[in-house]
Amino acid sequence: MLTGAQCIRFLNQKRRVILIIDNRYAKNQKPGNNQNKDLVNENVRFPEVLLIGPNGEQIGKMSSREAQFKANEYDMDLLCVAPNAKPPVCKIINYSKYRFEQQKKAKEAKKNQHTVEVKEVQLTPQIGGHDMDTKARAAQKFLEAGNKVKVGVRFRGRQMTHIEVGQEVMDKFIALLSDYANIEKPSAMEGRWMYAILAPKKK
């Protein structure tokens, strides 16, 4: 094997130099191998690490360079799983398989994640019983889907002099949803509107 100085001398003499790279080390240099800021392979640089084998067995303390050689012996990767430990803990793993499993878990978590929305239902002080039942059923669906419901009663003109009528409508509407909702924010006036916010009951 040629040293660096010999390579330079041969190049100066315009001779061809063929570099042979051990593919065990070349695999660690693939672009994108560390796009997720994991400390893996050549990015693991500590004076001393605690090395865990591929089957979970504790191999012992050694330099990160020695740990990389160990990982190469298994034809696997070196991942630092606890960089803040003393000494940092590294594990010999199949990094491609590890990333695939991590991405799968993240995808499942995102799939099961529900974003809570606030749906709005508008009422009037003179709303009829049929219309109120229809709006209550719509609100029930929102609540069952895990969303919050903002209930609003709008007062027009002289209706502002009889706010208690709107309060009765609000109370009746909330009572219709008592099996599905908790009152997160009690009814209160905001300008010409009376608002209350309902949150779904935990199943």
VENGI-V45417 format. One record per helix or strand. SS is the DSSP state (~ for helix, > for strand). FROM is the first residue (numbers start at 1). LEN is the number of residues. If there is no record, write none. Layout:
# VENGI-V45417
ss={SS:SS}
from={FROM:FROM}
len={LEN:LEN}
This chain:
# VENGI-V45417
ss={~:~:>:~:>:>:~:>:>:~:>:~:>:~:>:>}
from={4:23:40:41:49:58:64:77:88:95:118:129:148:157:181:193}
len={9:7:1:3:4:5:10:6:6:18:7:16:7:20:10:8}
